Amino acid sequence: MSGVGYRQLWAADPGGWRAAGAAWAGLTGSLDRRVGELRGAAGRLRGGWSGAAATAADARLAGLCDELTSVAPALIEVDQVLTELAGRLTVAKARLAEAVAQADAAGLVVDRAGRVHVDPAQVRPTERAGVAAARVAAALRDALDGAGLADRVAADRLDELARAASSGWASPPPPGRPAPGAAPTLVRAWWSGLTPAQRRWLIGREAALVGRLDGVPVAARDQANRLRLGIWREELLAERRRLLARVPPGPLASVRLHGVAGRLAGLDALTGRLAAGGEPRAYLLGLDPAGEGRVVVALGDPDQAERVLTYVPGMTAGLDDAPGELGRAARVLDRCAALAPGERTAAVLWLDYDAPDFLTEAASAGQARDAGPALHRFQEGLRASHEGPPARQTVLGHSYGSLVVGVAAREHGLAADALVFVGSPGVGAAHAAELGVPPGQVWASSAPDDVIRAARPADELGRRALLGAAPLAAVLGWPDRTGHELWFGHDPSDPGFGGRVFGSGLGGHAGYWDPGNPALDGMARVVLGR
């Protein structure tokens, strides 16, 4: 499809490419089953066969298992390539449709070959009409050029995979690894210096390292982390078996069993979303099933997008409810697509911190401070691994997550062009200028019925509602605050904070993402820079 034509782009079917990618990724399941069968057969042979021939057979089976396992990252990569192609074609088709709509509005005609003409029946062929025709022709070329570039990029990557299929998927292990805590820019430079075969070796054999390194491209991290999904699930199942083995289980074990069940359900739901092959494609950038569970998932590839949102959820967030939190990020992404169909936007759920579970924990900024370095490093990694012109990066914090974002921005700095706070208990700052983003790019919204407003003593009804729902609030001294102070500093939705405010309808503390809530459009417009 190189040198894409007007009719070709109209006829292009992005959904077909997505389906093809999902089919390739689905082969990893068959591959895993075959590897399991071979390893089982090898185990049975060891039990009843010995000697030189048995040793040779065992080594050959082990080698065959390694060869089959090394194919898995390539299958995932094909899915990534085809899904990325589908996304770029979707954007190109949207731009094409927009250009044709501009032509219609200007009384111009676009013929079957994509040429622009003045329609004498509607517009006289004046200089102004000629300028309009030139503008439409440029928009058409932009759409076609975007589709052509997408096609060339996909073809090059698939060609490289085809060559690797004949020469071997992976080379001997590359020398050197980034030092612990290495800056994402250094990680990116190290990764860029590897050959494709060396990268596949690392993805297949050191997936735990590759999957968590900020600065490694999103596609590589996704491949590595998907290979570990079965390991993480087995860890949770083993934890459940250990708890069930305790007789009697006791109340603490029962609570822990409930937590394991929630994390298993969350992991299974995420695994289902990763395998669904829907639009946008999900990229798994990190996961840890321990404790309450942590996860980082992107919808769309942040390395390729023009606009990137990082969403940090608040209190009680964990692996068990990660699918619901991912749904919030998806709603903002949907609104971005509706408002700007010709732009590529990605959204990341960043839940890589220990969110408070109880009010006693949420009354302290300690967990937000602990999260700051990791969020700082993650955002630096997005900047380092991004391809092409820098994307507009927006970081959104909800509830306690807004404190995480604010503390990270003030104490460590965030690679962000805009910050958004919704339902905030304060962001650890007295003024927007302390947060280190460009002037006018700190935004906030607080719903009229959000219980977070109870942090203001002047809001007597809200204060009573909070004390009724959480008597511990009185012990923590929240009613003693004055003016526009919240638990953690000046209310970011107060004009005196120095930021910008967008409205929200009713919906309580969690309603900002409800369909029809103006806050949803407000968040999307900030992400788009509008």
Solvent accessible surface area in square Angstrom, and as a share of the most:
residue,aa,sasa,rsa
1,M,75,0.34
2,S,78,0.51
3,G,63,0.61
4,V,11,0.06
5,G,27,0.26
6,Y,23,0.09
7,R,145,0.53
8,Q,87,0.39
9,L,0,0.00
10,W,105,0.37
11,A,83,0.65
12,A,16,0.12
13,D,88,0.46
14,P,17,0.11
15,G,37,0.35
16,G,35,0.34
17,W,98,0.34
18,R,34,0.12
19,A,64,0.50
20,A,37,0.29
21,G,0,0.00
22,A,33,0.26
23,A,66,0.51
24,W,116,0.41
25,A,19,0.15
26,G,50,0.48
27,L,85,0.42
28,T,28,0.16
29,G,27,0.26
30,S,53,0.34
31,L,24,0.12
32,D,94,0.49
33,R,153,0.56
34,R,137,0.50
35,V,11,0.06
36,G,43,0.41
37,E,104,0.47
38,L,31,0.15
39,R,135,0.49
40,G,31,0.30
41,A,30,0.23
42,A,5,0.04
43,G,33,0.32
44,R,175,0.64
45,L,74,0.37
46,R,144,0.53
47,G,72,0.70
48,G,73,0.70
49,W,108,0.38
50,S,99,0.64
51,G,46,0.44
52,A,91,0.71
53,A,62,0.48
54,A,13,0.10
55,T,94,0.55
56,A,63,0.49
57,A,27,0.21
58,D,41,0.21
59,A,64,0.50
60,R,138,0.51
61,L,32,0.16
62,A,51,0.39
63,G,26,0.25
64,L,58,0.29
65,C,4,0.03
66,D,73,0.38
67,E,99,0.44
68,L,42,0.21
69,T,52,0.30
70,S,18,0.12
71,V,33,0.19
72,A,5,0.04
73,P,1,0.01
74,A,2,0.02
75,L,15,0.07
76,I,8,0.04
77,E,23,0.10
78,V,15,0.09
79,D,8,0.04
80,Q,3,0.01
81,V,2,0.01
82,L,10,0.05
83,T,13,0.08
84,E,14,0.06
85,L,9,0.05
86,A,0,0.00
87,G,9,0.08
88,R,51,0.19
89,L,0,0.00
90,T,56,0.32
91,V,15,0.09
92,A,3,0.02
93,K,45,0.19
94,A,23,0.18
95,R,65,0.24
96,L,0,0.00
97,A,45,0.35
98,E,94,0.42
99,A,0,0.00
100,V,31,0.18
101,A,57,0.44
102,Q,73,0.33
103,A,0,0.00
104,D,96,0.50
105,A,93,0.72
106,A,36,0.28
107,G,5,0.05
108,L,5,0.02
109,V,65,0.37
110,V,27,0.16
111,D,36,0.19
112,R,175,0.64
113,A,55,0.43
114,G,16,0.16
115,R,147,0.54
116,V,28,0.16
117,H,84,0.38
118,V,37,0.22
119,D,26,0.14
120,P,110,0.69
121,A,98,0.76
122,Q,123,0.55
123,V,40,0.23
124,R,192,0.70
125,P,109,0.68
126,T,64,0.37
127,E,152,0.68
128,R,210,0.77
129,A,7,0.06
130,G,37,0.36
131,V,78,0.45
132,A,17,0.13
133,A,16,0.13
134,A,62,0.48
135,R,147,0.54
136,V,4,0.02
137,A,26,0.20
138,A,45,0.35
139,A,30,0.23
140,L,6,0.03
141,R,140,0.51
142,D,72,0.38
143,A,0,0.00
144,L,34,0.17
145,D,95,0.49
146,G,25,0.24
147,A,0,0.00
148,G,3,0.03
149,L,84,0.42
150,A,1,0.01
151,D,23,0.12
152,R,113,0.41
153,V,56,0.32
154,A,7,0.05
155,A,44,0.34
156,D,92,0.48
157,R,67,0.24
158,L,57,0.29
159,D,77,0.40
160,E,44,0.20
161,L,8,0.04
162,A,65,0.50
163,R,146,0.53
164,A,7,0.05
165,A,63,0.48
166,S,102,0.66
167,S,97,0.63
168,G,37,0.35
169,W,48,0.17
170,A,35,0.27
171,S,30,0.19
172,P,107,0.67
173,P,74,0.47
174,P,4,0.02
175,P,115,0.73
176,G,51,0.49
177,R,86,0.31
178,P,25,0.16
179,A,68,0.53
180,P,141,0.88
181,G,71,0.68
182,A,20,0.16
183,A,47,0.36
184,P,10,0.06
185,T,85,0.50
186,L,117,0.58
187,V,1,0.01
188,R,58,0.21
189,A,65,0.50
190,W,45,0.16
191,W,9,0.03
192,S,61,0.40
193,G,66,0.63
194,L,17,0.08
195,T,67,0.39
196,P,56,0.35
197,A,27,0.21
198,Q,38,0.17
199,R,65,0.24
200,R,15,0.05
201,W,38,0.13
202,L,0,0.00
203,I,6,0.03
204,G,25,0.24
205,R,114,0.42
206,E,47,0.21
207,A,12,0.09
208,A,43,0.33
209,L,32,0.16
210,V,0,0.00
211,G,1,0.01
212,R,157,0.57
213,L,28,0.14
214,D,18,0.10
215,G,1,0.01
216,V,2,0.01
217,P,19,0.12
218,V,3,0.02
219,A,18,0.14
220,A,7,0.05
221,R,18,0.06
222,D,0,0.00
223,Q,7,0.03
224,A,0,0.00
225,N,5,0.02
226,R,33,0.12
227,L,54,0.27
228,R,46,0.17
229,L,24,0.12
230,G,54,0.52
231,I,88,0.45
232,W,12,0.04
233,R,96,0.35
234,E,82,0.37
235,E,80,0.36
236,L,1,0.01
237,L,32,0.16
238,A,25,0.19
239,E,44,0.20
240,R,92,0.33
241,R,131,0.48
242,R,146,0.53
243,L,8,0.04
244,L,107,0.53
245,A,77,0.60
246,R,117,0.43
247,V,135,0.77
248,P,115,0.72
249,P,67,0.42
250,G,31,0.30
251,P,118,0.75
252,L,108,0.54
253,A,3,0.02
254,S,56,0.36
255,V,103,0.59
256,R,110,0.40
257,L,35,0.18
258,H,146,0.65
259,G,29,0.28
260,V,0,0.00
261,A,51,0.40
262,G,22,0.21
263,R,20,0.07
264,L,10,0.05
265,A,63,0.49
266,G,1,0.01
267,L,1,0.01
268,D,58,0.30
269,A,50,0.39
270,L,4,0.02
271,T,48,0.28
272,G,41,0.40
273,R,65,0.24
274,L,11,0.06
275,A,80,0.62
276,A,68,0.53
277,G,25,0.24
278,G,29,0.28
279,E,99,0.44
280,P,27,0.17
281,R,9,0.03
282,A,1,0.01
283,Y,5,0.02
284,L,0,0.00
285,L,1,0.00
286,G,14,0.13
287,L,19,0.09
288,D,64,0.33
289,P,7,0.04
290,A,64,0.49
291,G,59,0.57
292,E,85,0.38
293,G,3,0.03
294,R,89,0.33
295,V,1,0.00
296,V,6,0.04
297,V,1,0.01
298,A,0,0.00
299,L,3,0.01
300,G,13,0.13
301,D,13,0.07
302,P,3,0.02
303,D,3,0.02
304,Q,31,0.14
305,A,5,0.04
306,E,61,0.27
307,R,58,0.21
308,V,1,0.00
309,L,3,0.02
310,T,0,0.00
311,Y,0,0.00
312,V,0,0.00
313,P,0,0.00
314,G,4,0.04
315,M,60,0.27
316,T,72,0.42
317,A,4,0.03
318,G,1,0.01
319,L,0,0.00
320,D,73,0.38
321,D,53,0.27
322,A,0,0.00
323,P,43,0.27
324,G,48,0.46
325,E,18,0.08
326,L,10,0.05
327,G,24,0.23
328,R,41,0.15
329,A,1,0.00
330,A,29,0.23
331,R,101,0.37
332,V,1,0.01
333,L,15,0.07
334,D,88,0.45
335,R,72,0.26
336,C,1,0.00
337,A,59,0.46
338,A,65,0.51
339,L,40,0.20
340,A,4,0.03
341,P,73,0.46
342,G,9,0.09
343,E,43,0.19
344,R,40,0.15
345,T,27,0.16
346,A,0,0.00
347,A,0,0.00
348,V,0,0.00
349,L,0,0.00
350,W,2,0.01
351,L,0,0.00
352,D,48,0.25
353,Y,5,0.02
354,D,69,0.36
355,A,3,0.02
356,P,0,0.00
357,D,41,0.21
358,F,135,0.56
359,L,43,0.21
360,T,79,0.46
361,E,61,0.27
362,A,9,0.07
363,A,32,0.25
364,S,54,0.35
365,A,18,0.14
366,G,20,0.19
367,Q,32,0.14
368,A,0,0.00
369,R,123,0.45
370,D,113,0.59
371,A,4,0.03
372,G,0,0.00
373,P,56,0.35
374,A,22,0.17
375,L,0,0.00
376,H,54,0.24
377,R,93,0.34
378,F,7,0.03
379,Q,0,0.00
380,E,54,0.24
381,G,3,0.03
382,L,7,0.04
383,R,80,0.29
384,A,21,0.16
385,S,3,0.02
386,H,27,0.12
387,E,86,0.39
388,G,61,0.59
389,P,114,0.72
390,P,113,0.71
391,A,5,0.04
392,R,45,0.16
393,Q,2,0.01
394,T,0,0.00
395,V,0,0.00
396,L,2,0.01
397,G,0,0.00
398,H,9,0.04
399,S,12,0.07
400,Y,5,0.02
401,G,0,0.00
402,S,0,0.00
403,L,1,0.00
404,V,0,0.00
405,V,0,0.00
406,G,0,0.00
407,V,4,0.02
408,A,0,0.00
409,A,5,0.04
410,R,104,0.38
411,E,77,0.34
412,H,74,0.33
413,G,28,0.27
414,L,20,0.10
415,A,15,0.11
416,A,11,0.08
417,D,39,0.20
418,A,0,0.00
419,L,0,0.00
420,V,1,0.01
421,F,0,0.00
422,V,0,0.00
423,G,0,0.00
424,S,7,0.04
425,P,3,0.02
426,G,0,0.00
427,V,0,0.00
428,G,21,0.20
429,A,5,0.04
430,A,64,0.49
431,H,78,0.35
432,A,10,0.08
433,A,83,0.65
434,E,73,0.33
435,L,2,0.01
436,G,70,0.67
437,V,20,0.12
438,P,65,0.41
439,P,134,0.84
440,G,31,0.29
441,Q,39,0.17
442,V,6,0.03
443,W,35,0.12
444,A,1,0.01
445,S,2,0.01
446,S,17,0.11
447,A,2,0.01
448,P,78,0.49
449,D,70,0.36
450,D,4,0.02
451,V,62,0.36
452,I,10,0.05
453,R,65,0.24
454,A,2,0.02
455,A,0,0.00
456,R,33,0.12
457,P,33,0.21
458,A,92,0.71
459,D,45,0.23
460,E,63,0.28
461,L,143,0.71
462,G,15,0.15
463,R,55,0.20
464,R,150,0.55
465,A,59,0.46
466,L,15,0.08
467,L,41,0.20
468,G,63,0.61
469,A,86,0.67
470,A,12,0.10
471,P,97,0.61
472,L,62,0.31
473,A,0,0.00
474,A,59,0.46
475,V,120,0.69
476,L,60,0.30
477,G,24,0.23
478,W,13,0.04
479,P,36,0.23
480,D,117,0.61
481,R,90,0.33
482,T,99,0.57
483,G,53,0.51
484,H,94,0.42
485,E,66,0.30
486,L,3,0.01
487,W,32,0.11
488,F,26,0.11
489,G,18,0.17
490,H,35,0.16
491,D,3,0.02
492,P,2,0.01
493,S,18,0.12
494,D,18,0.09
495,P,109,0.69
496,G,50,0.48
497,F,0,0.00
498,G,39,0.37
499,G,17,0.17
500,R,116,0.42
501,V,74,0.43
502,F,23,0.10
503,G,50,0.48
504,S,18,0.12
505,G,23,0.22
506,L,131,0.65
507,G,35,0.34
508,G,17,0.17
509,H,50,0.22
510,A,53,0.41
511,G,2,0.02
512,Y,0,0.00
513,W,2,0.01
514,D,66,0.34
515,P,121,0.76
516,G,80,0.77
517,N,12,0.06
518,P,76,0.48
519,A,0,0.00
520,L,11,0.06
521,D,42,0.22
522,G,11,0.11
523,M,2,0.01
524,A,0,0.00
525,R,99,0.36
526,V,4,0.03
527,V,2,0.01
528,L,5,0.02
529,G,45,0.44
530,R,141,0.51
